[in-house]
Amino acid sequence: MIQLVEKRDGRVVGYNEEKIKAAIRKAMLTTESGEDEALIQKIADRIGMTGSERMTVEEIQDRVEIELMKSSRKDVAKKYIAYRDQRSIARKAHTRNLFLEIIEAKNNDVTRENANMNTDSPAGMMMKFASESTKPFVDDYLLSADVRAAVKGNLIHIHDKDYYPTKSLTCVQHPLDRILHRGFVVGHGESRPAKRIETASVLACISLETAQNEMHGGQAIPAFDFYLAPFVRSSYIEEMKTLENLTGQNLEHLYNAEIEDYLKKDLDVLDGDARLVQHAVNRTVERVHQSMEAFIHNMNTIHSRGGNQVVFSSINYGTDTSAEGRCVIRELLISTYEGVGHGSTAIFPIQIWKKKRGVSYLPEDRNYDLYRLACKVSARRFFPNFLNLDATFNQDEAWDANDPRRYEHEVATMGCRTRVYENRFGPKTSIGRGNLSFTTINIVRIALEQRNILDPKERVERFFQRLDEVLDLTARQLDERFQFQRTALAKQFPLLMTVLWNGTENLKPNDTIESVINQGTLGIGFIGLAECLIALIGKHHGESEEAQELGLKIIRHMRSRVNEFSEKYQHNYSVLATPAEGLSGRFTKRDRKTFGVIEGVTDKDYYTNSNHVPVYYHCSPRHKAKIEGPYHELTGGGHIFYVEIDGDATHNEECIMQIVDLMDKYNMGYGSVNHNRNHCPSCGYENADKNQSHCPKCGEKFETIQRITGYLVGTTDRWNSGKLAELHDRVVHK
């Protein structure tokens, strides 16, 4: 007797003969003879009584076919078989159509889910085939039933779901000094420790590129200046040794000569040791500059993930005040300003200036001149972005200006905004740690579910009740993914789990990674705070003090619950202001289908990213900073502040500095400035004219640099419809 039925998605449910009877009845009704209830019951009884205790859906349907063929109703058997075939074709049709769109290189939201990926290339197509084939497997076999229902119900989105079966982690901040001073072995290659700046630059690239193939998220270097500084001095010593060979002199007394700054100067006015030192300095500066050029070039041309995608790379710098560290910073900024190729803006690495009082922010600070240079470069090249180490939540009492390794106590971030700093299971640091996975809650959907509650107070109360239910489910889903990730073996991540992640020095190849990964974070993200508030009380937080109070109450509540989850599950949970790209439109389209077009909520093709004031809302940079600032302290998993400026910013570094001042004033952690920049790939001509699409000098079509979710894109051809709609709606803040 049949007791249990195994469905096609792997779920096991109780046997229900009514489903068999309904299928047979449906087939009968399409024939001339019509329905025969007695035969229907007879076949259902025979199958139920003679079947095995546990059977699959396909096995039961095979039995139905046999029983119908044995009966007098062969006409019904033919209809039933045809119906089964049609259902099978229908189930495959979605995958077929999806694959055809990839094959035909159609421009749609599936193929343009990630603007940093070229899905038109063979490797890109292969990755997309794999991605779209893997997601249903995750739904059917790796997610619990209520989580699967929440995804299907548009309440949550599991990021990088296609990488779920690989057990990979999201991102990591590279402790580059371990690689530069020890070398590493990965695959069939071995890298020896670096001795000069050129080698150090190349090893930085290799570290980022290799780890990208082991992870599904970004790669970052938390203290690029500190890590490379020693190799400036070693390269200087090499130049001194070259002079020794040329002059026949012993110049060891100049190896450690005190150098205030590595600046190129004319040798004609110098003589003696001063002339020799300056010659070595000049040559060293040239080598550092070439190394920084090579680093930027490599990060925009070296492909990973099957030769399809450049490394999603970020570098943090700005607080090394040594002459050598300043040399790295200066030449990196100059190289960035000059551009790559015909003067194009480099898309990667995302560069992040670490702003700190006493180091790099005030006129009397040692690195203030480099800070001004950074603002000048950002005004032309969009990078660097700015990380505020003075924000109250970004400080560490262990930081000491006299500590040569003080960078270990400085927060670093991924360029897209992901932040990892606090740690319940190890040292408070960004280095050697990263995000494990994150899931975003559609808080707009939760608000829309309460739309028919007329009493405003009751509507908001019910919103929080429902939010708690979804938060509980999301926290459990992240723990379930963690329990799956922790079973991975160290040998599956040959660089990450031997050198990069903290605590891996004692791992053997066949050990699981469980003992070290809990230092990472699990992010609970949110999207569409503005639309959520409009759905609840009719206004967003940029236009209403009442809405701002409610918005802060919502995110404070999420932060409080996240702390509870950290205790309950013993993980580093955090709230993330989600950097939504493909998700920004996906949530909206499905909610519009359910709830219809609602003004200010579902009437656009996107939801506003995280806690931002809507991109279409006209306000000043100061007002935007005042509204968004308080959310940064609540979103320890990552956040960003954007300002859109108008006109040609290339000669207006003061404008960039004013935005950083706003970050300082309103206690914000991370921010950047957006502006228009046209570049001609043929002749290199640039301007900021939004109304020009072609170069006025040679007629070539402009490349227009735009920021999408924290990183840059040189063309909008790969943007999905939601982000294109958002780009169209962006207004200047003035």
Protein Blocks (a to p, Z undefined) as FASTA:
>chain_A
ZZbdcdfkopacdddfklmmmmmmmmmmmpmnlpafklmmmmmmmmmmmmcfbdcfklmm
mmmmmmmmmmmblmlmmmmmmmmmmmmmmmmmmmmmmmmmmmnopacfklmmpmkbcfkb
mklmmmmmmmmmmmmmmmmmmpcfklmmmmmnomaccehklmmmnopafbdcddfklmmm
nopaehjbccdddfbfklmmmmmmmmmmmmmmmpcbdcddfblmlmmmmmmmmmmmmmmm
mmmmmnopafklmmmgccfbacdddfklggcjllmmmmmmmmmmmmmmmmmmmmmmmmmm
pcgehilaccdddddehjacbfklmmmmmmmmmmmmnogajhpacfbdcddddddehklm
cmklmklmmmmmmmmmmmmnopacdddfkbmklccfkbcfklmklmmmcccddfklpacf
bdckbccdfehpacfbdcdddfklmmmmmmmpmblklmmmmmmmmmmmmmmmmmmmmmmm
mmmmmmpcfklmmmlmmmmpghilmpcfklcfklmmmmpccddddehklmmmmmmnopaf
klomklmmmmmmmmmmmmmmmmmmmmmnopaddddddddfklmmmmmmmmmmmnopaehi
lmpcbdcehjbccfklgcdfklmmmmmmmmmmmmmnbccdddddedjfklmmklmmmmmm
mmmmnopabdcddddddddfknopacfbfkbcbdfklopacdddddfklpacfbfklpcf
klmmmmmmpccdZZ
